[in-house]
Amino acid sequence: MTQPTFPGENPSVTGAARRLALGSPRHVALADAVMELEEHMAKRGWDAPVAVFALVRTSAALQADPSLADLLDPGAVEAARENPESLMIVEQEDLPPSSTLEDLLTQLAWPMSIDGVAVSAERIILPAEAEAEAAAIEDEAEQLAYLESRPDREEVRVVVGALRSNEAWCAVRARSQDSPAMVAQGPDLVPGLAEALRATFI
């Protein structure tokens, strides 16, 4: 998970590589949005709370409200012209209180006007044997203490996006390799979270 899908590429090459790998304009648009969010969350720094974003096709939003073009970055408008599937990213505020990310997602429901959703969250990854030991600890505080005490733990930030039409894209950055060139990306890196996002569509 710590090796990038497109290792050592600069941002201008990354977009081209995704287009060659994916082919579908819709999937490319989602991948571009997730990688833009990954960069945005990296600038916020580590130890950040969970963030949730609604994804809306920019072309559809502009068709519904042409005056929106005056509020958007010119690059976003141009991207929508080049790819009608290009996505507008809207961060959600005042999220419902929840004890876990999974609990938060069960409280979200997106209407048909929303084309997709993305989430950014930080996780601790352990070797499989240690993961099993942690899962057996029922007390949440004890489990957290166990995770934080493990010298072999790896802290990661995951940014996962999913569309109503079923496409998904994931980006994973390890705290120990905190560099854009070392961000892993792909459609199936965090399948459980992608599926949980799909379940929020109504």
FIKOLZA-1660 file (N, C-alpha, C; in steps of 0.1 Angstrom, whole numbers, plus 5000, padded with zeros to 4 digits):
% residues 202
   i   px   py   pz ch aa at
   1 5008 4988 5000  A  M  N
   1 5000 5000 5000  A  M CA
   1 5009 5013 5000  A  M  C
   2 5021 5011 5004  A  T  N
   2 5030 5023 5004  A  T CA
   2 5036 5027 4991  A  T  C
   3 5034 5018 4981  A  Q  N
   3 5040 5021 4968  A  Q CA
   3 5029 5028 4959  A  Q  C
   4 5033 5039 4952  A  P  N
   4 5024 5046 4943  A  P CA
   4 5020 5038 4931  A  P  C
   5 5007 5040 4926  A  T  N
   5 5003 5034 4914  A  T CA
   5 5011 5040 4902  A  T  C
   6 5014 5053 4902  A  F  N
   6 5021 5059 4892  A  F CA
   6 5033 5065 4898  A  F  C
   7 5044 5058 4901  A  P  N
   7 5055 5063 4910  A  P CA
   7 5063 5074 4903  A  P  C
   8 5067 5084 4911  A  G  N
   8 5076 5094 4907  A  G CA
   8 5071 5103 4896  A  G  C
   9 5058 5104 4894  A  E  N
   9 5053 5113 4884  A  E CA
   9 5050 5127 4889  A  E  C
  10 5052 5137 4881  A  N  N
  10 5048 5150 4885  A  N CA
  10 5033 5152 4882  A  N  C
  11 5026 5162 4888  A  P  N
  11 5012 5163 4887  A  P CA
  11 5007 5164 4872  A  P  C
  12 5015 5170 4863  A  S  N
  12 5010 5171 4849  A  S CA
  12 5010 5158 4842  A  S  C
  13 5019 5148 4846  A  V  N
  13 5020 5135 4840  A  V CA
  13 5009 5126 4846  A  V  C
  14 5006 5128 4859  A  T  N
  14 4997 5120 4866  A  T CA
  14 4983 5120 4859  A  T  C
  15 4978 5131 4855  A  G  N
  15 4965 5132 4849  A  G CA
  15 4965 5124 4836  A  G  C
  16 4976 5125 4828  A  A  N
  16 4976 5118 4815  A  A CA
  16 4977 5103 4818  A  A  C
  17 4985 5099 4828  A  A  N
  17 4986 5085 4831  A  A CA
  17 4972 5079 4835  A  A  C
  18 4964 5086 4843  A  R  N
  18 4951 5082 4847  A  R CA
  18 4942 5080 4835  A  R  C
  19 4943 5089 4825  A  R  N
  19 4935 5088 4813  A  R CA
  19 4938 5076 4805  A  R  C
  20 4951 5073 4804  A  L  N
  20 4955 5061 4797  A  L CA
  20 4951 5048 4804  A  L  C
  21 4951 5048 4817  A  A  N
  21 4948 5037 4825  A  A CA
  21 4933 5034 4826  A  A  C
  22 4925 5045 4826  A  L  N
  22 4911 5043 4829  A  L CA
  22 4902 5043 4816  A  L  C
  23 4905 5053 4807  A  G  N
  23 4898 5053 4795  A  G CA
  23 4884 5061 4796  A  G  C
  24 4876 5057 4806  A  S  N
  24 4863 5062 4808  A  S CA
  24 4864 5077 4813  A  S  C
  25 4858 5087 4806  A  P  N
  25 4859 5100 4810  A  P CA
  25 4853 5102 4824  A  P  C
  26 4842 5095 4828  A  R  N
  26 4836 5096 4841  A  R CA
  26 4846 5091 4852  A  R  C
  27 4852 5080 4849  A  H  N
  27 4862 5075 4859  A  H CA
  27 4874 5084 4861  A  H  C
  28 4878 5089 4849  A  V  N
  28 4889 5099 4850  A  V CA
  28 4886 5111 4858  A  V  C
  29 4873 5116 4856  A  A  N
  29 4869 5128 4864  A  A CA
  29 4869 5125 4879  A  A  C
  30 4865 5113 4883  A  L  N
  30 4865 5109 4897  A  L CA
  30 4879 5108 4902  A  L  C
  31 4888 5102 4894  A  A  N
  31 4902 5101 4899  A  A CA
  31 4908 5114 4900  A  A  C
  32 4905 5123 4891  A  D  N
  32 4911 5137 4892  A  D CA
  32 4906 5144 4904  A  D  C
  33 4893 5142 4907  A  A  N
  33 4887 5149 4919  A  A CA
  33 4893 5143 4932  A  A  C
  34 4895 5130 4933  A  V  N
  34 4901 5124 4945  A  V CA
  34 4915 5129 4947  A  V  C
  35 4923 5129 4936  A  M  N
  35 4937 5134 4937  A  M CA
  35 4938 5149 4941  A  M  C
  36 4928 5157 4936  A  E  N
  36 4928 5171 4940  A  E CA
  36 4925 5172 4955  A  E  C
  37 4915 5164 4959  A  L  N
  37 4912 5164 4974  A  L CA
  37 4924 5159 4982  A  L  C
  38 4931 5149 4977  A  E  N
  38 4942 5143 4984  A  E CA
  38 4953 5154 4987  A  E  C
  39 4955 5162 4976  A  E  N
  39 4965 5173 4977  A  E CA
  39 4960 5184 4987  A  E  C
  40 4947 5187 4986  A  H  N
  40 4940 5196 4995  A  H CA
  40 4942 5192 5010  A  H  C
  41 4939 5179 5012  A  M  N
  41 4939 5175 5026  A  M CA
  41 4954 5174 5031  A  M  C
  42 4963 5171 5022  A  A  N
  42 4977 5171 5026  A  A CA
  42 4982 5185 5031  A  A  C
  43 4976 5195 5025  A  K  N
  43 4980 5209 5029  A  K CA
  43 4974 5212 5043  A  K  C
  44 4963 5206 5046  A  R  N
  44 4957 5208 5060  A  R CA
  44 4966 5202 5071  A  R  C
  45 4974 5191 5067  A  G  N
  45 4982 5185 5077  A  G CA
  45 4976 5173 5083  A  G  C
  46 4984 5166 5091  A  W  N
  46 4980 5154 5098  A  W CA
  46 4972 5157 5110  A  W  C
  47 4966 5147 5116  A  D  N
  47 4957 5147 5127  A  D CA
  47 4945 5156 5125  A  D  C
  48 4940 5156 5113  A  A  N
  48 4928 5163 5109  A  A CA
  48 4916 5154 5111  A  A  C
  49 4904 5160 5113  A  P  N
  49 4892 5153 5115  A  P CA
  49 4887 5147 5101  A  P  C
  50 4878 5138 5102  A  V  N
  50 4871 5133 5090  A  V CA
  50 4865 5144 5082  A  V  C
  51 4867 5144 5069  A  A  N
  51 4860 5154 5060  A  A CA
  51 4852 5147 5049  A  A  C
  52 4841 5153 5046  A  V  N
  52 4831 5147 5037  A  V CA
  52 4828 5157 5026  A  V  C
  53 4828 5152 5013  A  F  N
  53 4826 5161 5002  A  F CA
  53 4815 5155 4993  A  F  C
  54 4806 5164 4988  A  A  N
  54 4797 5160 4978  A  A CA
  54 4803 5163 4964  A  A  C
  55 4801 5155 4954  A  L  N
  55 4806 5156 4941  A  L CA
  55 4794 5158 4931  A  L  C
  56 4795 5169 4923  A  V  N
  56 4785 5172 4914  A  V CA
  56 4791 5175 4900  A  V  C
  57 4785 5170 4890  A  R  N
  57 4790 5173 4876  A  R CA
  57 4789 5188 4874  A  R  C
  58 4801 5194 4871  A  T  N
  58 4802 5208 4869  A  T CA
  58 4793 5212 4857  A  T  C
  59 4793 5205 4846  A  S  N
  59 4785 5208 4834  A  S CA
  59 4770 5209 4838  A  S  C
  60 4765 5199 4845  A  A  N
  60 4751 5199 4849  A  A CA
  60 4748 5211 4858  A  A  C
  61 4757 5214 4868  A  A  N
  61 4755 5226 4876  A  A CA
  61 4755 5239 4869  A  A  C
  62 4763 5240 4859  A  L  N
  62 4764 5252 4851  A  L CA
  62 4751 5253 4842  A  L  C
  63 4746 5242 4837  A  Q  N
  63 4734 5242 4829  A  Q CA
  63 4722 5247 4837  A  Q  C
  64 4722 5242 4850  A  A  N
  64 4711 5246 4859  A  A CA
  64 4712 5260 4863  A  A  C
  65 4724 5265 4865  A  D  N
  65 4727 5279 4869  A  D CA
  65 4739 5285 4862  A  D  C
  66 4737 5291 4850  A  P  N
  66 4749 5296 4843  A  P CA
  66 4757 5306 4851  A  P  C
  67 4751 5314 4860  A  S  N
  67 4758 5324 4867  A  S CA
  67 4768 5318 4876  A  S  C
  68 4768 5305 4879  A  L  N
  68 4778 5298 4887  A  L CA
  68 4792 5299 4881  A  L  C
  69 4792 5301 4868  A  A  N
  69 4805 5303 4861  A  A CA
  69 4813 5314 4867  A  A  C
  70 4806 5325 4871  A  D  N
  70 4813 5336 4877  A  D CA
  70 4819 5333 4891  A  D  C
  71 4814 5323 4897  A  L  N
  71 4819 5319 4911  A  L CA
  71 4830 5309 4910  A  L  C
  72 4830 5301 4899  A  L  N
  72 4840 5290 4899  A  L CA
  72 4853 5295 4893  A  L  C
  73 4864 5287 4897  A  D  N
  73 4877 5289 4891  A  D CA
  73 4876 5287 4876  A  D  C
  74 4882 5296 4868  A  P  N
  74 4882 5294 4854  A  P CA
  74 4887 5281 4849  A  P  C
  75 4896 5275 4857  A  G  N
  75 4901 5262 4853  A  G CA
  75 4891 5251 4855  A  G  C
  76 4882 5253 4864  A  A  N
  76 4871 5243 4866  A  A CA
  76 4861 5244 4855  A  A  C
  77 4858 5256 4850  A  V  N
  77 4849 5258 4839  A  V CA
  77 4855 5252 4826  A  V  C
  78 4868 5254 4824  A  E  N
  78 4875 5249 4812  A  E CA
  78 4875 5233 4813  A  E  C
  79 4878 5228 4825  A  A  N
  79 4878 5213 4826  A  A CA
  79 4864 5207 4823  A  A  C
  80 4853 5214 4826  A  A  N
  80 4840 5209 4823  A  A CA
  80 4838 5210 4808  A  A  C
  81 4844 5219 4801  A  R  N
  81 4842 5220 4787  A  R CA
  81 4850 5208 4780  A  R  C
  82 4862 5205 4786  A  E  N
  82 4870 5194 4780  A  E CA
  82 4864 5180 4783  A  E  C
  83 4858 5179 4795  A  N  N
  83 4853 5166 4800  A  N CA
  83 4839 5169 4807  A  N  C
  84 4828 5167 4800  A  P  N
  84 4815 5170 4807  A  P CA
  84 4813 5162 4820  A  P  C
  85 4821 5152 4822  A  E  N
  85 4819 5144 4835  A  E CA
  85 4827 5151 4846  A  E  C
  86 4835 5161 4844  A  S  N
  86 4843 5168 4854  A  S CA
  86 4834 5171 4866  A  S  C
  87 4840 5170 4878  A  L  N
  87 4832 5171 4890  A  L CA
  87 4836 5184 4898  A  L  C
  88 4826 5190 4904  A  M  N
  88 4827 5201 4913  A  M CA
  88 4827 5195 4928  A  M  C
  89 4836 5199 4936  A  I  N
  89 4838 5194 4950  A  I CA
  89 4832 5204 4960  A  I  C
  90 4823 5199 4968  A  V  N
  90 4817 5208 4978  A  V CA
  90 4818 5201 4992  A  V  C
  91 4827 5207 5001  A  E  N
  91 4829 5202 5014  A  E CA
  91 4816 5204 5022  A  E  C
  92 4813 5194 5030  A  Q  N
  92 4801 5194 5039  A  Q CA
  92 4805 5198 5053  A  Q  C
  93 4797 5208 5058  A  E  N
  93 4799 5213 5071  A  E CA
  93 4788 5207 5080  A  E  C
  94 4790 5209 5093  A  D  N
  94 4780 5205 5103  A  D CA
  94 4776 5191 5102  A  D  C
  95 4786 5182 5101  A  L  N
  95 4783 5168 5100  A  L CA
  95 4777 5163 5113  A  L  C
  96 4768 5152 5112  A  P  N
  96 4762 5147 5124  A  P CA
  96 4772 5141 5134  A  P  C
  97 4770 5142 5147  A  P  N
  97 4779 5136 5156  A  P CA
  97 4780 5121 5154  A  P  C
  98 4792 5116 5156  A  S  N
  98 4794 5101 5154  A  S CA
  98 4807 5097 5161  A  S  C
  99 4807 5085 5165  A  S  N
  99 4819 5079 5173  A  S CA
  99 4829 5073 5163  A  S  C
 100 4825 5069 5151  A  T  N
 100 4834 5063 5141  A  T CA
 100 4830 5068 5128  A  T  C
 101 4839 5066 5118  A  L  N
 101 4836 5069 5104  A  L CA
 101 4824 5061 5099  A  L  C
 102 4824 5048 5103  A  E  N
 102 4813 5039 5098  A  E CA
 102 4800 5045 5103  A  E  C
 103 4799 5049 5116  A  D  N
 103 4787 5054 5122  A  D CA
 103 4783 5067 5114  A  D  C
 104 4792 5076 5111  A  L  N
 104 4789 5088 5104  A  L CA
 104 4783 5085 5090  A  L  C
 105 4789 5075 5083  A  L  N
 105 4784 5072 5069  A  L CA
 105 4769 5066 5070  A  L  C
 106 4766 5059 5080  A  T  N
 106 4752 5054 5081  A  T CA
 106 4742 5065 5083  A  T  C
 107 4746 5077 5087  A  Q  N
 107 4737 5088 5089  A  Q CA
 107 4736 5097 5077  A  Q  C
 108 4744 5094 5066  A  L  N
 108 4743 5103 5054  A  L CA
 108 4734 5097 5043  A  L  C
 109 4727 5105 5036  A  A  N
 109 4719 5101 5025  A  A CA
 109 4719 5111 5014  A  A  C
 110 4723 5108 5002  A  W  N
 110 4725 5118 4992  A  W CA
 110 4714 5117 4981  A  W  C
 111 4707 5128 4978  A  P  N
 111 4697 5128 4968  A  P CA
 111 4702 5126 4954  A  P  C
 112 4693 5124 4944  A  M  N
 112 4697 5122 4931  A  M CA
 112 4705 5133 4925  A  M  C
 113 4704 5145 4930  A  S  N
 113 4711 5157 4925  A  S CA
 113 4726 5156 4928  A  S  C
 114 4730 5147 4936  A  I  N
 114 4744 5145 4940  A  I CA
 114 4750 5133 4932  A  I  C
 115 4760 5135 4924  A  D  N
 115 4766 5125 4916  A  D CA
 115 4775 5116 4923  A  D  C
 116 4782 5121 4934  A  G  N
 116 4791 5112 4941  A  G CA
 116 4795 5118 4954  A  G  C
 117 4803 5111 4961  A  V  N
 117 4807 5115 4975  A  V CA
 117 4821 5111 4977  A  V  C
 118 4829 5119 4985  A  A  N
 118 4842 5115 4988  A  A CA
 118 4845 5118 5003  A  A  C
 119 4854 5110 5009  A  V  N
 119 4857 5112 5023  A  V CA
 119 4872 5111 5025  A  V  C
 120 4877 5119 5034  A  S  N
 120 4891 5118 5038  A  S CA
 120 4891 5114 5053  A  S  C
 121 4899 5104 5056  A  A  N
 121 4900 5100 5070  A  A CA
 121 4914 5094 5073  A  A  C
 122 4919 5095 5085  A  E  N
 122 4932 5090 5089  A  E CA
 122 4929 5076 5096  A  E  C
 123 4938 5067 5093  A  R  N
 123 4937 5053 5099  A  R CA
 123 4951 5049 5104  A  R  C
 124 4950 5039 5112  A  I  N
 124 4962 5032 5117  A  I CA
 124 4962 5018 5111  A  I  C
 125 4972 5014 5104  A  I  N
 125 4973 5001 5098  A  I CA
 125 4984 4993 5105  A  I  C
 126 4980 4980 5108  A  L  N
 126 4989 4971 5115  A  L CA
 126 4991 4958 5106  A  L  C
 127 5002 4950 5109  A  P  N
 127 5003 4937 5103  A  P CA
 127 4990 4929 5107  A  P  C
 128 4988 4919 5098  A  A  N
 128 4975 4911 5100  A  A CA
 128 4973 4905 5114  A  A  C
 129 4984 4900 5119  A  E  N
 129 4983 4894 5133  A  E CA
 129 4979 4904 5143  A  E  C
 130 4985 4916 5142  A  A  N
 130 4982 4926 5152  A  A CA
 130 4968 4932 5150  A  A  C
 131 4963 4932 5137  A  E  N
 131 4950 4937 5134  A  E CA
 131 4940 4927 5141  A  E  C
 132 4942 4915 5140  A  A  N
 132 4933 4905 5147  A  A CA
 132 4933 4907 5162  A  A  C
 133 4944 4909 5168  A  E  N
 133 4945 4912 5182  A  E CA
 133 4937 4924 5186  A  E  C
 134 4939 4935 5178  A  A  N
 134 4932 4947 5181  A  A CA
 134 4917 4945 5180  A  A  C
 135 4912 4938 5170  A  A  N
 135 4898 4935 5167  A  A CA
 135 4892 4928 5179  A  A  C
 136 4900 4920 5186  A  A  N
 136 4895 4912 5198  A  A CA
 136 4893 4921 5210  A  A  C
 137 4898 4933 5210  A  I  N
 137 4897 4942 5222  A  I CA
 137 4883 4949 5221  A  I  C
 138 4874 4947 5230  A  E  N
 138 4861 4953 5229  A  E CA
 138 4860 4967 5234  A  E  C
 139 4868 4970 5244  A  D  N
 139 4868 4984 5249  A  D CA
 139 4875 4993 5239  A  D  C
 140 4868 5004 5235  A  E  N
 140 4873 5013 5225  A  E CA
 140 4886 5020 5229  A  E  C
 141 4886 5025 5242  A  A  N
 141 4898 5032 5247  A  A CA
 141 4910 5022 5248  A  A  C
 142 4908 5010 5252  A  E  N
 142 4918 5000 5253  A  E CA
 142 4924 4997 5239  A  E  C
 143 4914 4996 5229  A  Q  N
 143 4918 4993 5216  A  Q CA
 143 4927 5004 5210  A  Q  C
 144 4923 5016 5212  A  L  N
 144 4931 5027 5208  A  L CA
 144 4945 5028 5214  A  L  C
 145 4945 5025 5227  A  A  N
 145 4958 5025 5234  A  A CA
 145 4967 5014 5228  A  A  C
 146 4961 5002 5225  A  Y  N
 146 4969 4991 5219  A  Y CA
 146 4974 4995 5205  A  Y  C
 147 4966 5002 5197  A  L  N
 147 4970 5006 5184  A  L CA
 147 4982 5016 5185  A  L  C
 148 4981 5025 5194  A  E  N
 148 4991 5036 5195  A  E CA
 148 5004 5030 5201  A  E  C
 149 5003 5019 5208  A  S  N
 149 5015 5014 5215  A  S CA
 149 5023 5005 5205  A  S  C
 150 5018 5002 5194  A  R  N
 150 5025 4992 5185  A  R CA
 150 5036 5000 5177  A  R  C
 151 5048 4996 5178  A  P  N
 151 5059 5003 5170  A  P CA
 151 5058 5000 5155  A  P  C
 152 5051 4989 5152  A  D  N
 152 5050 4986 5137  A  D CA
 152 5037 4992 5131  A  D  C
 153 5031 5001 5138  A  R  N
 153 5019 5007 5132  A  R CA
 153 5023 5016 5121  A  R  C
 154 5014 5018 5111  A  E  N
 154 5016 5028 5101  A  E CA
 154 5003 5037 5100  A  E  C
 155 5006 5050 5102  A  E  N
 155 4995 5060 5100  A  E CA
 155 4993 5064 5086  A  E  C
 156 4981 5063 5081  A  V  N
 156 4978 5067 5067  A  V CA
 156 4966 5076 5066  A  V  C
 157 4966 5084 5056  A  R  N
 157 4954 5092 5052  A  R CA
 157 4948 5086 5040  A  R  C
 158 4935 5083 5040  A  V  N
 158 4929 5077 5029  A  V CA
 158 4918 5087 5024  A  V  C
 159 4918 5089 5011  A  V  N
 159 4908 5097 5004  A  V CA
 159 4901 5088 4994  A  V  C
 160 4888 5086 4996  A  V  N
 160 4881 5077 4988  A  V CA
 160 4869 5084 4982  A  V  C
 161 4867 5082 4969  A  G  N
 161 4855 5088 4962  A  G CA
 161 4847 5077 4955  A  G  C
 162 4834 5078 4955  A  A  N
 162 4825 5069 4947  A  A CA
 162 4814 5077 4940  A  A  C
 163 4811 5072 4929  A  L  N
 163 4800 5078 4921  A  L CA
 163 4787 5069 4922  A  L  C
 164 4776 5076 4919  A  R  N
 164 4763 5069 4919  A  R CA
 164 4763 5058 4908  A  R  C
 165 4771 5060 4898  A  S  N
 165 4772 5050 4887  A  S CA
 165 4782 5039 4890  A  S  C
 166 4787 5038 4902  A  N  N
 166 4795 5027 4908  A  N CA
 166 4810 5028 4907  A  N  C
 167 4815 5038 4899  A  E  N
 167 4830 5040 4899  A  E CA
 167 4835 5044 4912  A  E  C
 168 4848 5040 4915  A  A  N
 168 4854 5044 4928  A  A CA
 168 4869 5047 4925  A  A  C
 169 4875 5056 4933  A  W  N
 169 4889 5059 4932  A  W CA
 169 4894 5062 4946  A  W  C
 170 4906 5057 4949  A  C  N
 170 4912 5058 4963  A  C CA
 170 4926 5064 4962  A  C  C
 171 4930 5072 4972  A  A  N
 171 4944 5076 4973  A  A CA
 171 4948 5074 4988  A  A  C
 172 4960 5069 4990  A  V  N
 172 4965 5066 5003  A  V CA
 172 4979 5072 5005  A  V  C
 173 4981 5080 5015  A  R  N
 173 4994 5086 5018  A  R CA
 173 4998 5081 5032  A  R  C
 174 5010 5076 5033  A  A  N
 174 5015 5071 5046  A  A CA
 174 5023 5083 5053  A  A  C
 175 5021 5084 5066  A  R  N
 175 5027 5095 5073  A  R CA
 175 5043 5093 5072  A  R  C
 176 5047 5081 5072  A  S  N
 176 5062 5079 5071  A  S CA
 176 5068 5082 5058  A  S  C
 177 5059 5083 5048  A  Q  N
 177 5064 5086 5034  A  Q CA
 177 5055 5098 5029  A  Q  C
 178 5056 5109 5036  A  D  N
 178 5047 5120 5033  A  D CA
 178 5052 5128 5021  A  D  C
 179 5050 5123 5010  A  S  N
 179 5054 5130 4997  A  S CA
 179 5044 5127 4986  A  S  C
 180 5041 5137 4978  A  P  N
 180 5031 5135 4967  A  P CA
 180 5036 5123 4958  A  P  C
 181 5049 5121 4956  A  A  N
 181 5053 5111 4948  A  A CA
 181 5051 5097 4953  A  A  C
 182 5048 5096 4966  A  M  N
 182 5046 5083 4973  A  M CA
 182 5031 5080 4976  A  M  C
 183 5022 5088 4970  A  V  N
 183 5008 5085 4972  A  V CA
 183 5003 5074 4964  A  V  C
 184 4998 5063 4970  A  A  N
 184 4993 5052 4962  A  A CA
 184 4978 5056 4958  A  A  C
 185 4975 5052 4945  A  Q  N
 185 4962 5054 4940  A  Q CA
 185 4957 5043 4932  A  Q  C
 186 4944 5041 4931  A  G  N
 186 4938 5031 4923  A  G CA
 186 4923 5029 4927  A  G  C
 187 4916 5021 4920  A  P  N
 187 4901 5020 4922  A  P CA
 187 4898 5010 4934  A  P  C
 188 4907 5002 4938  A  D  N
 188 4903 4991 4948  A  D CA
 188 4912 4991 4960  A  D  C
 189 4918 5002 4964  A  L  N
 189 4927 5002 4975  A  L CA
 189 4920 5001 4988  A  L  C
 190 4908 5007 4989  A  V  N
 190 4900 5006 5001  A  V CA
 190 4886 5002 4998  A  V  C
 191 4884 4990 4994  A  P  N
 191 4871 4986 4988  A  P CA
 191 4859 4987 4998  A  P  C
 192 4862 4984 5011  A  G  N
 192 4851 4985 5021  A  G CA
 192 4846 4999 5023  A  G  C
 193 4855 5008 5023  A  L  N
 193 4850 5022 5024  A  L CA
 193 4843 5027 5012  A  L  C
 194 4848 5023 5000  A  A  N
 194 4841 5027 4987  A  A CA
 194 4827 5021 4987  A  A  C
 195 4825 5009 4992  A  E  N
 195 4812 5003 4992  A  E CA
 195 4803 5010 5003  A  E  C
 196 4809 5014 5014  A  A  N
 196 4801 5022 5024  A  A CA
 196 4796 5035 5018  A  A  C
 197 4805 5041 5010  A  L  N
 197 4801 5054 5004  A  L CA
 197 4789 5052 4994  A  L  C
 198 4790 5041 4986  A  R  N
 198 4779 5038 4976  A  R CA
 198 4766 5036 4984  A  R  C
 199 4766 5031 4996  A  A  N
 199 4754 5028 5003  A  A CA
 199 4747 5041 5008  A  A  C
 200 4754 5052 5007  A  T  N
 200 4748 5065 5011  A  T CA
 200 4739 5071 5001  A  T  C
 201 4739 5066 4988  A  F  N
 201 4731 5072 4978  A  F CA
 201 4716 5067 4979  A  F  C
 202 4707 5076 4977  A  I  N
 202 4693 5072 4978  A  I CA
 202 4686 5074 4964  A  I  C
% end
